[in-house]
Amino acid sequence: MYLHKIKLSLCAALLVATLGGCKDSDQPDPSRRVTKAPAKEMTSFDRWLKENYTDAYNASYIYTLDDIEADRSRNLAPAKLENSMKLAKIIQHAWYGAYDEATGRVDFMRKTSPRQLFIVGSASWNGDGTITQGTAEGGLKVTLYQANWLNVNDPQSLNTTFFKVMHHEFSHILHQNKIWPTTEYDAISEGYAPTSWFNRRSLSDYAPLGFITAYASSQPREDIAEMTACYITFPQSQWDAVMNAAGDEGRAKLNKKMEIIKKYMKGTWGIDMDQLRAIAQRRLEEVSRLPLIESSWQELLGSSLHSLPQAARSLAGYEAARDAVVEELMRHPKFLELHTGEHADHAKCQVITQYFH
């Protein structure tokens, strides 16, 4: 009984002490939060992105190669700052602007577009020798590679490298929100090859089967995304070349697929595919005449590490720029992982070379 009383007294004392330590006036101390990230000072480019991406479309444009965003299984190089700036302007005009004009409103892209665009400078090579040009993650994030290959004076290059990928991935997002007529569409073509589609290297290998590209023959969901993206981005000559190579049977399949896509896009999203195609291609032709670098961004290019490769006009300048990039990369956790392993030197050279491409 005596021990029981002692236990009860101790419990009561602990309860009083605990309750006494909690006061209504207590406020959390932000300085003691271990997860608090250091505040990042916004540059003039960051402020432009906030106004034209975050505020306008509820989307973020990520142009630094942060480990938390990047695929750590690949040897990737960051995008040059100047290319990131230009690409941000181009995407705003030729992708967001195209859908805004086609729908007659901004809220369509604000509601349906991916929440993040992640820009990588290098290509993302696969083990089978192919390149992953872009990825979409659950409708929330689209990753674009090869920003260091940016050529603003070549609309077709922009389409091939960036916009075909973006329209393709955006199609997946739309289909995840509202499913396309899968039963009808999936029955049109046979011969899907999920693991060997890349062996279909020429038009004659895939067009007669009713596929617009070799990748379209991998599976139905990629087929409809490829059809949508290619219809928007292919110049008429390229589209006609596929149709001619398809023959009567393949052409009939391609036309049937396009009929389903047009009906789906118009009936579900209110988008006329012919109108969207004309708008997207016109806006891309306008890119070379756009002011792609704001005057307030010039000082960032003058002092940024990312501008060094472009600024190097002599061998000595190039070597100095290379050394600066290597020095920066040597402090990066992802790069430090390459110090070990049989092919460490080769892997490091790949990263540096891709950055300077």
N, C-alpha and C positions, 0 to 999 in steps of 0.2 A: 504493500500500500504506500509506503514511504517513497519507494523508487518511482511508483506511478505518479505521485504528486510532483516529484522532481522533474519528471519528463514533461508533465503538463505545464509546469512553470517555465521550463526552457522553451517549449513551443510557443507559449504566450509571449515570452520576451522577444523571440525571433520575429513573431508576427507584428508586434508593436514596432520593432526596429525597422522592419521592411516597409510597413505602411507609413512610418514616420519619415522614411527617406523619400517618399513620393509626394511632391507638392504640386499644387495647381500652377504655381509660378515657374516651375522648372521648364526650361527650354532646351532643346537639343543644341549641342555645340558643334557647328559645321566644321570647325578646325580640327575636331577629333575624329572625323569620318575617314577611315582608311581608304575608302573607295573614291574619295573626291579627286577628280582629275584636275590638273592644273589648267587654269584659264588660258585659252589660246587667243592671242591678239588677232583680230580680223584684218586682213589686208583689203585693199580696194577691190581686188578680184573676189575675195570672199564676200564682201558686201554686195557686189553685183550678183553673185550666185544666190545670196539670200533673197534678194529682191526678185530675180527672174526665174529662179527654180523653186526655192523653199516657199516663199510667199505666194508666188503665182500658181505653182502646180503641186505644192506639198511634197516636193521631192528634193533629195540632196544629191549633189554632184561631187563625188569623192575622187580627187585627183592625186592623192598621195598614196604610196604603196604601204599601207598599214597592215601589219601581220594579222590583225583581227579580221580584215576584209579579204586578204589575198589567199589563194590556194597555196598552202605551204608545201605541197607535194611537187610543185613546178618551180623551175628556175625562171623567175619573172623579173623584168626590169621596170622601173617607174617611167611614167610618161614625162617627157620634157614639159616644162611649165608653159612655154609658148604654145606648144601643140595642144595642151590641155585647155588653154584659154581660147584658142581658135575653134577647137572642137565643141566647146560649150556654146559658143555663138552659133556655130553651124547647126547643132542639134536643136537649139532653140528655134531657129528659123525654118529648117527643113523637115523637122520631125514633129515637134510640138505645134509649130505654126501650121503645118499641113493638116493635121487633125482639127485644129481650132477652126481653120478656114472651111474644111469639109463639113464639119458639124455645125458651124455657125456659133459656137460657144466655147468658152474656156473650161467650163466645169466638167466636160467629158474627160479630158485628159487629167484634170485635177482628181477625179474620182477613180479612174481606171489605170492610169499610167503607173509604172513601178515607183516605189518610194525611194529607191536609190539607183543611181548610175555610177558604177565603179569603173574608172578609166585606168588601163594598164598600158605601158609603153610597148612592151615586147609581144611577140606571138606566144601562144600557149600550145606547145607541141605535144602530140600524143605518141604513144609507143608504136603505133602502126604507121607512123609517118604523116598522118593527117594533122590539121591545125584546128583547134577549137576557136572559132572566131568570136563567139559570145556565149554566155550562159544566162539563164533566168532561174531564180530561186524562189519558188512558191509565189510568183507574182509580185514579189516585194523588191527584188534587186536584179538588175541586169548588169553584167560585166562585159565591157568592150575591150578587146585587145588590139594591139598594133597601132596605138596612137602615134608612135614614133615614125610610122610610115605615112602619116597624113600628107595628102597632096590636095590643096584647096582648089587647084586649077583643073582637076580631072574629076568631073561629076561621076563618071562611071566607076572610077577607083573608089570614090566616097561611098557609092552604092554597094560595091562589092565588099569593101572592108567593114563598113559601119551600118549603113541603112538597111541593107537586106537582112543583116543580123537583127537590127532593132525591130523591124516590121515582123520578122519571124518570131522573135521572143514575145513581142507584144501580142501576136496572135495567140500564143499559148496562154497569156494572161486573160485575154478575152474569152477563150474557150474554157478556162478554169472557172470563170464567173458565170458563163452561160454556155452550156454544151452545144456543140454543133450536131447536125443530124448524123450521128456516127454510123448507124446501121446502113443507111442509104449510101453514104460516102465510102465507107470501108469496103463495100461489096464491089466497087467499080473496078479496082485493079487487083490482080493476083501477083504473086512473085515478090512480096516484101522480103527483104533480106537483112535482118537486124544486125548480123555480125559480119556480113561480107558485101554490104552495099558499095563500099569504096573500091571494089574490084570492077564496078561498072564505070569505066573511065571515059567513054565517049557517048555522044548523043545516041548513036545506034544501039548502045547497050541498055539504055533506060527509056528513051522517048517512045519507042514502039510499044512499050509496056504500059504507057499512060502516066509516066512520071516526068515532072518538069526538070528535076535534077537527080543526080545519083543519090543524094542524101534523102530525097523524098521517098525513095524506095526502101528506106530502112524500116519504117512502120507508119501506120495511118496518121497518127497525131503529128508526125514530122512532115508527112505528105501534105496535109492541109495547111500547115504553117508555111511550108516552102511555096506552095501554090499561091498563097496570099501575098507573101513577101516578093516573090518573083513577078507577079502581075503588077505590083506597085513600082518595082524598081527596074525591071528589064526595059531597055529601049525597045521600040517596036521591032527593029531588025533582029534583035536577039530572041524575042518572043516568037517571031515568025520562023526563025531558024529551027527552034525546037518543034514547032508545029509541023514544019515540012519534013523533018527527020522522023516524026512520029508515024507517018503513014495514016491511012484512013482509020484503022482500028485504034491506034494510039491517040490520034487527034480527037476522035469521038469521046474517048475516055477523059482526056484533058478538058474538053469543052463541057462535058457533063459535070466534072469536078468544079469548074469555074462557075457554072450555073448555080450549083449548090452554095458556093461561097458567096456569090453576089446576093442570093436570096437571104442567106443567113445574116450577112452584114447589114443589109437594108432593113430586114424585118426585125432583127434583134437590137441593132445599135443605131439604126437610122442613117447609115453611111452608104452613099452611092460609090461603089468601087471604081467605076470609070472616072467619076469626078475626083475622087481621092488620088487616083493614079496621075491624072493630068496636073493636079495641084502639086503633088510631091515632086514630080519631075521638073516642073517649072521652077519651084522654089530651090531645087538643087542647082539648077542652071544659074540662079541668081547669086549663089554663094561667093563666086570669085569677085563679085562687085561689092560685097559687104565689107564694112570696116570691122575687121575681126579682132583687132587689138584696141582697147580703149586707151585714150591718152594717159589716164591715171594708172594704167598697168605698166607703162614703160619703165618706171623706176624699179619695179619688181623684177623685170627681165634683166635690168642692168646689174642687179646685185645678187641675183639668184644663182645657185649652183646649177640649176636645171638649164640655164641659158648658156652655160659655158660651151657645150658642143657646137651650138650654132654660131657662137661668137669667134670660135677658133678659125682664123683665116690663114694660118701658117703652121708649119710643122711644129715649131716651138710652142705656139699657142695651143695647138691640138694636144700636145704632150702635157702641157700644164693643165689643160681641162681634164684630160684623162686621169692625171694624178689626183686632181681634186675629187673627181667622182669616186675613184678607188678608195681614197681616204675616207670619204663619207660612207661608202658601202662597207668598209671594214669595221665600222662601228655599228652596223645594222645586224640585229640578231639573226635574221634569215640568212644573210650572207656568211655570217660566222659559222653557221652549220656546215658550210661547204668546205671548211678547213680539213675535215676528216674524210676518209674514204679514198678508194683507189683512184677515182677520177676527179679529185677535188680541184686541181688546177684547171682542168678542161671545163668544169662546171662554172668556175669563177670567170673564166674567159668568156663563156657564153653570156653571162649576165652583163658583163662590161660591154661586149660587142653589141648586144641588143640595145643597150642604152644609147650607144653612139651611132646606131643605124641611121 
